[in-house]
Amino acid sequence: MGKIYLCVFICATSFSVHAQNIMSGKISDIINGAALSGVSVYIPDLKNGTSSDAHGVYSLKNIPSGTYIVEVSIIGYASQIEKITINGTMQKDYSLKPSSVGLKEVIVTGVPIATDNQKSPMPVAVMPNSALLQNASTNIIDAITRIPGVSAITDGQSIAKPVIRGLGYNRVVTVADGVTQQGQQWGDEFGIEVDQNAVDRVEILKGPASLVYGSDAISGVVNLIPEQTLPEGKIKGDLLLNYQTNNGLINNAAHVAGNINGIAWSARIDNTIAHAYQNKNDGYVLNSQFSNFNFDGTLGVHREWGFTKLHYSYFDLRTGIVDGSRDTATGILLKQSVDDNGDPTYTIPTNQELKSYTPLVINQTIHHQKIVWDNSIAIGKGRLTGTFAWQQNKRQENNDPTIPNTSNIYYYLNSFNYDLKYIYSDKHDFNFTMGLNGIYQNSKNKGTLLLIPEYDLFNIGIFAIAAKKIGDLSLSGGIRYDTRKFKGHDDYIDADGNQLPATDPNAIHRFLAYTSDFNGISGSLGAAYQITPSFYLKANIARGFRAANVAETGSNGIHDGTVVYEIGNPELKPETNFEFDLAPGFNNADITAEADFFSNAINHYIYPNALKSVNGGDSTNNTTPGFGNAPVFKYTQGQARLTGGEVTFDFHPQAAKWIDWYIAFSTVHASLKNQPDSTKYPPFIPPSKLQSDIRINLVLNSASFANTYVKFGVLHCFEQKHIYNATSIYDALSDYELAASLAPTKAYTLFNIGFGTDMKGNKGNRILSFYISANNIFNTAYMDYMSRFKYYTANLAVNPVRVGVYNMGRNISFKLLVPIDIKN
């Protein structure tokens, strides 16, 4: 496959064209007419751009004929977004207005062509690279939880699964490098395999996005967008150094990229290590340490016919698995070990083990590699785009101290993504897209602790999307049809879980072969109306589709992450939903505000339901060596309803550019119909959240510093009273732990501060950027409702009425970014 990609890639570089399209001009300050250097002129659909020189002059080549959105932006000025038609040589000047915020944003998520976010009916939130740099986080999903309506189910500091408006797992699609990330999204303790240093920008689509992305996008999309292509003739690099005090995190990253004669390339290597994190109640959280190594590289060609590029990434994570067992006298978290006879036991860890950067014997290892071939070719009055990807995910768990080098859980997944679209866009504000995309997957079990069968999956979806702008009204809509075939395979094992051929007389028939077929229609219709130059209104109604995943259809065994016995149901119907979104907004030079309201009704909602025995108690079962009987849950379906929304307000007065005040509130209420009070609320629905940040921009009378700021923030998470009380989950707890676990998760408030600045050289160029951010500065002991550690046993020595392991205490992050201009 790699040879085929290379041959096509080389052939593509030899394409000839008949005309050279060039867009050039000058960019200046609208007030004083001064030339502006370093202004980005970027065409997102072509993944190509340039920047203005010292005289404010820019020139962008290798543009296929067509109509595109152009984004012109630089820090300190309001960005400009404009639709242009390119056919030959074009002179276009821009005058930018000074502003402390960009005001306008271009989005590429959930739309076939780049779109002004204010004119898109769907609610999309954006986190730029500056926000990623200015905040401390331990993984990329942790970083985006600052976006209203977005949270994460966490397993310590290295594993986080995105949740959008109360829905996660296979109901949220994560896109990285232009393709849907394919790991093991169904697992509670499985995270997202993406290097956060490779993410330049994040876009979050909140609401059904099945129209573009197919199944699994019923709740939304997390789009992790990589760096932009450098302007022609430039070679640049940077070094990033990050240290965090709470967990001793050390992150070193080196990156270099260039673009010479339309040949664009980049390479990045980085490594992150962290020892166990700590908090006031638990001390060091034993075995929460992790190490993460990443590499990625891209090679692309930009010509007048379009572009083609090849991208490779490698992700390697080794993380400890927190057990939660404690010494009752001291409250110290205990280490799983073996005694002199080789039998499993628990011991008190040494100080060296608590601060070790190497995970202990109980750990999880993830290897994920990916090849993406991305293409865009001008044909007629439109573009043909094709994206093809191969991903391989190896996920291993070593969770038996008596066999420390044996992965008794080992999932081996190969995925092939494909996406073909023809995009027509004209200068009369109309665009039309039709296409098909889907995935083929093959999954193998190479371990002995079995939960899901080996399987093959094939999905294809065809869709059509249209958008039209009529004056101040922007309309968009589309329809899609999906079909997915899922085949679970027969599996034969011996008494220890090792695979055997079906003909072996000692073989146990562990999984029965089955086939599940899913079909569904998705649709969307929305409008955005610019009522006045500052006030707008957006509304959208959408129908989403989601096919059941492998755990929901085929699981049969102990789920090690939850210690319950799960049974799948191959007869499940696909989930469908109807969601209505309404968002009035206001955006001018002084105020940016928006209120997003949603109502989401899900039909055939899939969830695990506790089974009862014939005697009326909880049903228990076990076929897994090394585990006792566990409560049995079988996947079933019902009706779910989620309502809520987000309100954001940003005050950035132009009369006082030194201050920026941001406030956001988000809430979601979820319930299952026809359920008793104990189970009518689904688990892991995030509590309401209020956050406020005040940023003070310091104008220093110095030629050596720029973009200096001080930031103060507060985050308040409300008490979550609507909890899932399925008694079976708590069977292993003692009476006082059971009573504590059924209590609502308590509210908490965290205070944060930050500082940052750019240092300039003698020529006025940036020579380094420095950021300090301190989270939870008062070292508050808190337990987040979305943490899976909340189910662990209580710390009797500190707080006997609260179960679980607490979240991270005070953490101060120091970041140093050193840009390197090799050829400018």
VENFENCOR-V537392 format. One record per pair of residues at least 24 apart in sequence whose C-alpha atoms are under 6 Angstrom apart, sorted by the first residue. I is the first residue (numbers start at 0). GAP is how many residues later the second one is. Records with the same first field share a line. If there is no record, write none. Layout:
# VENFENCOR-V537392
I = GAP, GAP
This chain:
# VENFENCOR-V537392
20 = 42, 67, 68
21 = 38, 39, 67
22 = 36, 37, 67, 68
23 = 34, 35, 67, 68
24 = 32, 33, 66, 67, 68
25 = 30, 31, 67
26 = 29, 66, 67, 68
27 = 67
28 = 66, 67
29 = 65, 66, 67
38 = 34, 35
39 = 32, 33
40 = 30, 31
41 = 28, 29
42 = 27
47 = 181
48 = 182
49 = 181
61 = 241, 242
62 = 241
63 = 240, 241, 242
66 = 359
75 = 24
77 = 24, 25
109 = 102
118 = 409
120 = 405, 406, 407, 417, 418, 419
122 = 83
123 = 80, 81
124 = 78, 79
125 = 76, 77
126 = 74, 75
127 = 73
128 = 71, 72
134 = 638
135 = 677
139 = 56
147 = 518
148 = 517
152 = 633, 634
153 = 633
154 = 633
158 = 32
159 = 31
160 = 30
165 = 519
169 = 46
170 = 45, 46, 47, 48
171 = 44, 45, 47, 48, 49
172 = 43, 44, 48
173 = 47, 48, 49
174 = 48, 49
175 = 48
182 = 210
197 = 28
198 = 25, 26, 27
199 = 25, 26, 27
200 = 24
207 = 336
209 = 334
210 = 269, 311
214 = 330, 331
215 = 330
217 = 326, 327
229 = 29
231 = 27, 28
232 = 26, 27
233 = 24, 25, 589, 590
234 = 587, 588
235 = 584, 585, 586
236 = 582, 583
237 = 580, 581, 582
238 = 578, 579
239 = 576, 577
240 = 574, 575
241 = 572, 573
242 = 570, 571
243 = 568, 569
244 = 566, 567
245 = 31, 565
246 = 27, 28, 29, 30
247 = 26, 27
248 = 24, 25
261 = 39, 40
262 = 37, 38
263 = 35, 36
264 = 33, 34
265 = 31, 32
266 = 29, 30
267 = 27, 28
268 = 25, 26
269 = 24
273 = 83
274 = 80, 81, 82
277 = 530
278 = 529, 530
279 = 501
285 = 68
286 = 33, 34, 35, 72
287 = 32, 34
288 = 31, 68, 70
289 = 28, 29
290 = 26, 27
291 = 24, 25
304 = 72, 73
305 = 70, 71, 72
306 = 68, 69
307 = 66, 67
308 = 64, 65
309 = 62, 63
310 = 60, 61
311 = 58, 59
312 = 56, 57
313 = 54, 55
314 = 52, 53
315 = 50, 51
316 = 48, 49
317 = 46, 47
318 = 40, 44, 45
319 = 39, 43
320 = 41, 42
323 = 468
329 = 467
330 = 464, 466
336 = 64
360 = 43
361 = 36, 37
362 = 34, 35
363 = 32, 33
364 = 30, 31
365 = 28, 29
366 = 26, 27
367 = 24, 25
381 = 41, 42
382 = 39, 40
383 = 37, 38
384 = 35, 36
385 = 33, 34
386 = 31, 32
387 = 29, 30
388 = 27, 28
389 = 25, 26
390 = 24
407 = 39, 40, 41
408 = 38, 40
409 = 35, 36, 37
410 = 34
411 = 31, 32
412 = 29, 30
413 = 27, 28
414 = 25, 26
415 = 24
428 = 39, 40
429 = 37, 38
430 = 35, 36
431 = 33, 34
432 = 31, 32
433 = 29, 30
434 = 27, 28
435 = 25, 26
436 = 24
447 = 49, 50
450 = 104, 105, 106
451 = 99, 102, 103
452 = 35
453 = 34, 35
454 = 32, 33, 34
455 = 31
456 = 28, 29
457 = 26, 27
458 = 24, 25
471 = 57, 58
472 = 55, 56
473 = 53, 54
474 = 51, 52
475 = 49, 50
476 = 47, 48
477 = 45, 46
478 = 43, 44
479 = 41, 42
480 = 39, 40
481 = 37, 38
482 = 35, 36
483 = 33, 34
484 = 32
485 = 29, 30
486 = 27, 28
487 = 25, 26
488 = 24
515 = 54
533 = 52, 53, 54
534 = 50, 51
535 = 48, 49
536 = 46, 47
537 = 44, 45
538 = 42, 43
539 = 40, 41
540 = 38, 39
541 = 36, 37
542 = 34, 35
543 = 32, 33
544 = 30, 31
545 = 28, 29
546 = 27
551 = 83
563 = 66, 67
564 = 65, 66, 67
565 = 66, 67, 68
566 = 67
567 = 67
574 = 28, 29, 30
575 = 26, 27
576 = 24, 25, 26
589 = 61, 62, 63, 64
590 = 59, 60, 61
591 = 57, 58
592 = 55, 56
593 = 53, 54
594 = 51, 52
595 = 49, 50
596 = 47, 48
597 = 45, 46, 47
598 = 44
599 = 41, 42
600 = 40
601 = 37, 38
602 = 36
603 = 33, 34, 35
604 = 32, 33, 34
605 = 30, 31
606 = 28, 29
607 = 25, 26, 27
608 = 24, 25, 26
630 = 97
638 = 33, 34
639 = 31, 32
640 = 29, 30
641 = 27, 28
642 = 25, 26
643 = 24
657 = 38, 39
658 = 36, 37
659 = 34, 35
660 = 32, 33
661 = 30, 31
662 = 28, 29
663 = 26, 27
664 = 24, 25
677 = 47
678 = 45, 46, 47
680 = 42, 43
681 = 42
682 = 41
683 = 102
686 = 31, 33
687 = 30
688 = 27, 28
689 = 25, 26
690 = 24
703 = 55, 56
704 = 53, 54, 55
705 = 52
706 = 50, 51
707 = 48, 49
708 = 46, 47
709 = 44, 45
710 = 42, 43
711 = 40, 41
712 = 38, 39
713 = 36, 37
714 = 34, 35
715 = 32, 33
716 = 30, 31
717 = 29
718 = 26, 27, 28
719 = 24, 25
739 = 61, 62
744 = 40
749 = 26
750 = 25, 26
751 = 24, 25
767 = 49, 50
768 = 47, 48
769 = 45, 46
770 = 43, 44
771 = 41, 42
772 = 39, 40
773 = 37, 38
774 = 35, 36
775 = 34
776 = 33
778 = 30, 31
781 = 24
782 = 24
